[in-house]
Amino acid sequence: MGPVDWSSALILGVVPILAGAGTLFYVWRCWSGRSRRWATQAFTNQLVYAILPGLGAVLVAFGVMALVGGPVGNLLMAAAVVLCLLGLVALVFEPRWWGPRWYHELRRSGPEPDLQDPLTALVTGATTPAAPFSSQAEAAEALGGTAVARWRGSYVHDPDARHREHGLAAVGAVGGHLLLYPGGLAFAASALEDRLRDRPTVVVVAAAEVITARVVPARAGVDGVVRKGIVGRSLYPRLVVDTRSGSLLFDVVGAKAKAAKILQTLGRQA
């Protein structure tokens, strides 16, 4: 067999076999219970449970057909197609004879979704009924009147945090809106955060309590010291609002301009 034939065999035969074997190995790890997070993740559970077994088998069969062809390859491909069809049946009906026993027991128990997975957090937030409370409404009620400015951003409650509270959150922060009123400043979590956290997140500071507003570098705390780690953290300068009760840290775009707006609205000197 010449060089071209070996190249063709590698591309059309060995590569699909390796890809299929890797897929089936991953399915084995998941089904055996060595990895279980997939069972509580949106879409990933359906992929591992019903789709990947057939896909892995098809890849292996395709590679064998490319290498040796004949009855062996045809038989493997026919078996792989049957496995794919069984997977589709399992996807709809979830029969007990398909998949590991622990998976079916877990599904019957109604497990909590893995909110650390971004896609699962997004699906859960989009399908969960609206919370019986509203951080936005609580913030508006606390200060009254009409907001002078409303900025999308995050309240950084822990600049030293190493993990997210859920897959859509920034590290150590809550997403929502920073609201500026003539009578003070408020932060209110978004409706999505309310649903995922199952509690309101509201920070309200009366105008008389605000001392000043300033800017610190990206990833810094209120002390201006930049924390380690980039993943999951803001890449732009942060806004600090110093109050008589302590300093508050926010991630907002254009922190310098927003600090000036806060000082102007609340009658403070820069």
N, C-alpha and C positions, 0 to 999 in steps of 0.2 A: 504493500500500500504506500503510495507516494505521499509527499508532504501535504499536498492539497487535500488528499483523502483524510489524513490525520487531523487536519485543521477542521474539516467538515464534521468529522466524528466528535471532535472536542466540543464544537459549538452546538451541534444538533443532538448530540448524545450525552456526553459526560456532564455538561453544564445543567441540562434539565434534570438529570438523575440526581445530581448533588443538590439542586434546589428543591426537588421533591422530597429527597431524603431529609433535608434540613427541616422542611415544613412538617413532615410526619414525625420527626423527633420532637419538634416543638409541641405538636398535638399530644404526643405521648406524655411529655412532661406535664402538660395541663390536665389531661384526663386522669393521670395517675395521682393528681393532687399535690405534686411537688410545687406547682404554681397554681394559686387559686384566685388571685385578684381578678383575673379575666372574667370570672363567673358573675361579678357584680359591676362590670363595666358595660356601658352602652355600646352596642354593635360588636365589641370585641368578643362578648360571650357568644353571639350568634356565629361569628366567624370561626371561632375555635370549636364550637359545639357541632356545627352543621356544614360549614363550607370548606374549611381547610383540609379535613380528611380526604375529601374527594379531589380537591385541587392538588394536594401532594401526590396522590396516587396517579392522577393524570400526567403530571410532570414526569414521574418515574417511568410510566408506561410509554410516554412519548420518546423519552431518551432511549429506552430499550428498543423501540421500533426503529429509531434512527440508526442504532448500532448493529442490530442483528436482524430486524424485520421478521418476516415469516410468521408462522403460527404462534410462536411464543409472544412476540410483540402484539399481535392482534388479540390474543387471549388476555394479556395484561390490560390492554386498552379497554376491552369489553368489561372487564372486572372493575376498572376505574370508573367507567361511565355508570355502571350500576351503583357504585359507591356514591357517586355524585347525586344520582336520583334518590337514593336512600337519605342522603343528607338534606335534600330539599323537602322530603316527607317529614323528616325529623324537625326541620325548621318550622314547619306549620303545626304539627301535632305533638311534638316532644314526647314520643313514646318512651316507656320505661326501658325498653330493650336497647335503646340507643344512648350512648354516653355513659359516664360513670355514675354509680349509685349516689355518691356524695353530692353530685351536682343536682340531681333531682330532689334530694332531701333539702338541700339549701334553697332551691327555688320555691319549694312548698312552704318554707319557713318565712318567706317574704323578707329577704335580707336588705339591709341598708345599702344604697348604691355607693360605689367607690368615688366619692366626690373629689379625691385627689387626682383623678383622671380628668383632664380638661373637657373632653368630649362628653363624658358622663355628667360632669357638672353642668355643662351647657344644656344637655337634654333634660336633666332634672329641673333646672331652673326654668326652662321653657314650658315644661309640662305640669309642674307643680301648681296647684291653685294659688291665687293671690293670698299673701299673708293677711291675717286679720288686723294687722297694724301697718303703719307706714312711717318710716323714718322721715321722709320728706314732709309729710303732714305735721308730724310732731315738731320738726324744726321751724316750720312756718308759724305754727301756733305759739311757739315759745317766744318769738320775737315780734310777730304781728306785722301788719303792713305789707308793702310790696318790696321785693328784693331789688336792690340797686344793680346787683350783678349776680350772675349764676355761672359758675365755672366747673366743668367736669374735672375730676381729679380723685385723689385718694388721701385718706387720713392715715398717716403712718403712726400707728400706736406703739410699734416696737421696732426701732431701727436696727436692733441687734438680732432680730429673729433670723432663723435659718430655714424656715419652712413656710409654706403657704397654708392658709386655713382651708382652702379648697383649690381645685385645679385652675380656676379662672382668676384667683386673687393674686395680687402682687405680694411679695414677701413682707410679712409684718404690717400689712396695710389692708384697708377696706375701701373699696371703690364706691364712688358716689358723686356728690356735688358740694362744692364750697359756696355758700350763699352769703352775700354781703347785704346787710340791711342798715338803714340809718341808725337803728338802735343796737347794732352789734353784728356779730359774725356767727355763722352756724355751719356745721358740716352734717350732711344727711346721707346715709347709705342709699344706694340705688334699690329699686324694687327687686332686681335679681339678687342682690346681696341679702335683702330681707328674707327672700324665700330660701336661699341656700343656708343662711345662718340661723334661721328660725328665731330671730330676735332683732329688735331695732338697734341701730347704731347711730346715735345722735350726739353731737358735741355743740353746745351753745355757750357763747361768751358775750355778755353784755358789753356795750361800748365803753362803759366806765371801767371795765376790767382790763381792757386792752392797753398795753403799754407802748408797744411798737411792733412793726412788721419788718422782717429782714430776709435775706437770702443766704443760703449755705450751699456748698458744692453738692453735686449729684452724689447720692448714696451716703450723705453725711447725716449725723444726728443733729439735735438742736445745739449741740456743743461745737458744731462745725467740723468735727472729725469724720473723715470719710471711712466708712466701714468696708470690710473686705467682701468680695463676691459681687458678680455682675448679673448673673442669671436671675431673672425675676425681680430685678430692681430698676428703678427709674434711671435714665441716662441723662436727665437734664437737672439743672439746679432746683433745689427745694425751697419751699416757702416756710418760714418760721414766724409764728405769731406769739409774741411774748405777752403773757397776762400776769395779773397779780397772783394767780394760783399756780403758775408754771408756764412752760412753753409748749406750744402745739406745732406739730410738724406735718406738712402737706406736700404731696406730689402734684404739681399743676404745671401746665405749659406756660411759659412766660412769667416765671415767679417774680422777677424784678418789677415788671409793670403792675402785677396784681398787688404786690406789697405797697407800691405807691398809691394805688387806687384805694386800698384799705385805709392807709394813713390819711389820705385826703377826705374820704367819706366820714371817717370817725373823728376828724379834727385833731390828728396827731402830727407831731413834727417828725420829719425823716431823720 
